Amino acid sequence: MMHTTVGWHIELEFMEDDQHTRAAALVRLPDGSEVRAHGRANRHRIDSNQPRVGEEIAGARALNELAMQLLTKAHEEIDAASGRTSHPIHV
Protein backbone atom coordinates (compact mmCIF):
# COMPACT_ATOMS: atom_id res chain seq x y z
CA MET A 1 0.00 0.00 0.00
CA MET A 2 1.24 3.48 -0.89
CA HIS A 3 1.29 6.33 1.64
CA THR A 4 1.35 10.02 0.81
CA THR A 5 4.08 11.82 2.71
CA VAL A 6 4.00 15.24 1.06
CA GLY A 7 1.56 17.41 -0.81
CA TRP A 8 2.05 20.38 -3.08
CA HIS A 9 -0.34 23.27 -3.41
CA ILE A 10 -0.16 25.18 -6.66
CA GLU A 11 -1.55 28.69 -6.80
CA LEU A 12 -2.79 30.23 -10.04
CA GLU A 13 -3.63 33.90 -10.29
CA PHE A 14 -5.11 35.63 -13.33
CA MET A 15 -5.01 39.23 -14.56
CA GLU A 16 -7.36 40.04 -17.43
CA ASP A 17 -8.64 42.78 -19.68
CA ASP A 18 -10.84 42.55 -22.78
CA GLN A 19 -8.05 41.22 -25.01
CA HIS A 20 -5.39 39.64 -22.77
CA THR A 21 -5.16 37.13 -19.96
CA ARG A 22 -2.04 36.61 -17.89
CA ALA A 23 -1.55 33.76 -15.46
CA ALA A 24 0.98 33.46 -12.66
CA ALA A 25 1.65 30.02 -11.17
CA LEU A 26 3.44 29.33 -7.90
CA VAL A 27 4.33 26.10 -6.14
CA ARG A 28 5.95 26.00 -2.71
CA LEU A 29 8.01 22.86 -2.26
CA PRO A 30 8.53 21.04 1.04
CA ASP A 31 12.18 22.18 1.16
CA GLY A 32 10.96 25.80 1.35
CA SER A 33 11.87 26.71 -2.22
CA GLU A 34 9.36 28.26 -4.61
CA VAL A 35 9.01 27.86 -8.35
CA ARG A 36 7.13 30.53 -10.30
CA ALA A 37 5.98 30.61 -13.91
CA HIS A 38 3.82 32.74 -16.19
CA GLY A 39 1.50 32.19 -19.14
CA ARG A 40 -0.39 34.46 -21.52
CA ALA A 41 -3.38 34.30 -23.82
CA ASN A 42 -4.58 36.89 -26.32
CA ARG A 43 -8.10 37.06 -27.69
CA HIS A 44 -8.41 37.69 -31.41
CA ARG A 45 -10.61 40.71 -32.07
CA ILE A 46 -13.23 38.65 -33.94
CA ASP A 47 -13.55 36.01 -31.19
CA SER A 48 -16.29 36.34 -28.61
CA ASN A 49 -15.26 37.43 -25.12
CA GLN A 50 -14.93 34.22 -23.10
CA PRO A 51 -12.75 34.94 -20.05
CA ARG A 52 -12.72 31.31 -18.91
CA VAL A 53 -11.12 30.21 -22.20
CA GLY A 54 -8.38 32.81 -21.78
CA GLU A 55 -7.81 31.58 -18.23
CA GLU A 56 -7.59 27.97 -19.38
CA ILE A 57 -5.04 28.79 -22.09
CA ALA A 58 -2.93 31.15 -19.97
CA GLY A 59 -3.17 28.78 -16.99
CA ALA A 60 -2.12 25.78 -19.08
CA ARG A 61 0.85 27.71 -20.44
CA ALA A 62 1.90 28.76 -16.93
CA LEU A 63 1.58 25.19 -15.66
CA ASN A 64 3.56 23.90 -18.63
CA GLU A 65 6.37 26.36 -17.86
CA LEU A 66 6.17 25.35 -14.19
CA ALA A 67 6.53 21.69 -15.17
CA MET A 68 9.60 22.42 -17.29
CA GLN A 69 11.21 24.37 -14.46
CA LEU A 70 10.55 21.49 -12.05
CA LEU A 71 12.15 19.03 -14.49
CA THR A 72 15.20 21.29 -14.76
CA LYS A 73 15.39 21.54 -10.96
CA ALA A 74 15.18 17.76 -10.66
CA HIS A 75 18.00 17.30 -13.21
CA GLU A 76 20.20 19.74 -11.34
CA GLU A 77 19.58 17.91 -8.06
CA ILE A 78 20.26 14.49 -9.63
CA ASP A 79 23.48 15.80 -11.18
CA ALA A 80 24.62 17.42 -7.92
CA ALA A 81 23.97 14.26 -5.91
CA SER A 82 25.47 11.83 -8.42
CA GLY A 83 28.35 13.89 -9.80
CA ARG A 84 27.32 13.10 -13.36
CA THR A 85 24.99 14.45 -16.04
CA SER A 86 21.56 12.84 -15.87
CA HIS A 87 19.61 11.62 -18.88
CA PRO A 88 16.79 13.87 -20.08
CA ILE A 89 13.35 13.24 -18.62
CA HIS A 90 10.91 13.37 -21.52
CA VAL A 91 7.42 14.75 -21.17
NORWO-V573841 format. One record per residue. RES is the residue in one small letter. PHI is phi in whole degrees, 0 to 359 (* if undefined). OMEGA is omega as a letter, one per 30 degrees, with the letter a starting at -180 (* if undefined). D_CENTER is the distance of its C-alpha to the mean C-alpha in Angstrom with 2 decimals. Layout:
RES PHI OMEGA D_CENTER
RES PHI OMEGA D_CENTER
This chain:
m * a 29.61
m 266 l 26.03
h 242 l 25.15
t 275 a 21.83
t 250 l 21.87
v 220 l 18.49
g 218 l 15.86
w 245 l 12.40
h 246 a 11.71
i 254 l 8.42
e 256 l 9.46
l 237 l 8.85
e 231 a 11.58
f 240 l 13.23
m 236 a 16.02
e 223 l 18.33
d 226 a 21.71
d 294 a 23.80
q 244 a 22.23
h 229 l 18.68
t 230 l 15.52
r 241 l 12.81
a 237 l 9.63
a 238 a 8.28
a 246 l 5.57
l 218 l 7.19
v 232 l 8.04
r 258 a 11.66
l 269 a 12.98
p 302 l 16.63
d 279 l 17.88
g 93 l 17.13
s 281 l 14.50
e 235 l 11.39
v 237 a 8.16
r 238 l 7.04
a 210 a 5.38
h 227 l 7.28
g 217 a 8.42
r 225 l 12.11
a 217 l 14.70
n 235 l 18.44
r 272 l 21.20
h 290 a 24.21
r 300 a 27.36
i 269 l 29.04
d 281 l 26.31
s 290 a 26.82
n 281 l 24.79
q 232 a 22.29
p 306 a 19.70
r 297 l 17.93
v 296 l 17.41
g 300 l 15.90
e 296 a 13.49
e 297 a 12.60
i 291 a 12.17
a 297 l 10.32
g 296 l 7.99
a 297 l 7.60
r 293 l 7.17
a 294 l 4.46
l 294 l 2.63
n 297 l 4.86
e 297 l 4.65
l 299 l 2.55
a 299 a 5.09
m 294 l 7.51
q 294 l 7.69
l 293 l 8.38
l 297 l 10.84
t 298 l 12.40
k 300 l 12.87
a 298 l 14.46
h 301 a 16.68
e 299 l 17.83
e 290 l 18.77
i 298 a 20.57
d 297 a 22.38
a 295 a 23.41
a 285 a 24.75
s 262 a 26.51
g 75 l 27.74
r 222 l 26.85
t 271 a 24.23
s 281 l 22.15
h 283 l 21.84
p 301 l 18.69
i 261 a 16.46
h 272 l 16.15
v 247 * 13.59
